[in-house]
Amino acid sequence: MQENDKEFLEYVVKALVDNPNDVLIDRTVDEMGVLITLSVNPADMGKIIGRQGNTAKAIRTLLRIIGMKNNARVNLKINEPEGGRKPESSAPSASGAMKTVDQAMEDLKGI
């Protein structure tokens, strides 16, 4: 395969993002198939992932179709930028949220 998949991905991603100069695509081939690694500006991650990951799923599907056409298995890995995800411990827990609601209800009863 003459890197049609990489050219396709570059075209699509650069059309979606606000910082096309920050798009980096690395393509490696091994016995498992083709692995394309995508890195974008952290500000553009939401545009690449999409709501509930739908944009990323669509891009992966199209890459697999290109791979099937060329008898290759193509996978896409999207690199997460530094500090991309918040640690799970910083997310409010359900019990913490319930305490806040309970406290609010107690405050309302006192009025």
N, C-alpha and C positions, 0 to 999 in steps of 0.2 A: 504494500500500500504506500503510495507516494505522499503521505502526510496530508491527504485531503481532509482528514478529521481535524487536524490541528489548524489548518487554514479556515475551515468552517467555524470552529470554536472561536478563533480569534475574531473573525468577522462578526459573529453574533454578539459576543461579549463586549467588544468595543462599541457596538451600536447601542448597547443597553446602559453602559456606565457613563458617569460624568467625567471620569479621569482615564481616558483610553490609553494614555502614555504609561500608566501604572500597571497595565495588564501584562502579566508574565505567564507564559504557557511552556511547560516542560513535557516532552513526550518520550516515554521509554517503552521498549519492547522486550518482553521476556517470554518464557514458555507458557505463561498464563494469558498472554495477549498484550494489548496495548494499554498503558496507563498514562492518562493525560492529567497533569497536575496544574491547577489554575490558581493564580494568586492575583488579587485585585486590591485596590485601595480600600482600607477599612470603611470609608464612608460609602462605598459602592456595594458592600456585601449584601445589604437588603435587596438591592435591585437584582443581584445574581440569584439569591436564594428565593425571593418571591414570597408571597403569602403562603404559609404552611408548606413551604418548599416546592411549590408548584412550578416555578420557573426553572429551578435546578432539575426537577424531575423531567420536565419537557426537554431541556438541553441534553440530559443523559439519554433520554429515549431517542432523540435525533442522532446522537453520536453512535448509539448501538445500531441504528438503521444503516448509517454510513459504514460501520464495521461489518455488518452482515453482507452488504453489497460487495465488500472487498475481502470476504472470508476471514475476518479477524474479530476478536472479541475486544471491544473498546470500553474502558471504564474511566470515569471522571472523578478526580479527587479535588475538592475545593479546599484550599488551605485557609485555615482560620487565622485571622490577623492576631497579633499580640494583644492580649487583654480583651479578646473578642467575647468570650462568655464570662458571665459573672459566676463566681464560685457558688455552689449550691447552698452553702451555709449562709450566704447573705440574703437569700430569698426568704421572705416571711413564711413561716410554717403555718399550716392550717390551724393548729392549736393556738398559735400566737394571734392569728386573725380572729379566732373565736373569742379570745380573751378581750380583744379590743371591742368587739361587738357587744359582749356582755357588759363591759365597763360603760360603754355608751348607753346601753339600756338602763343601767343603774343610775347613770347621771340623769337620764330623762325622767326616771321615776321620782327623783328628788325635786323636780321642778314643780 
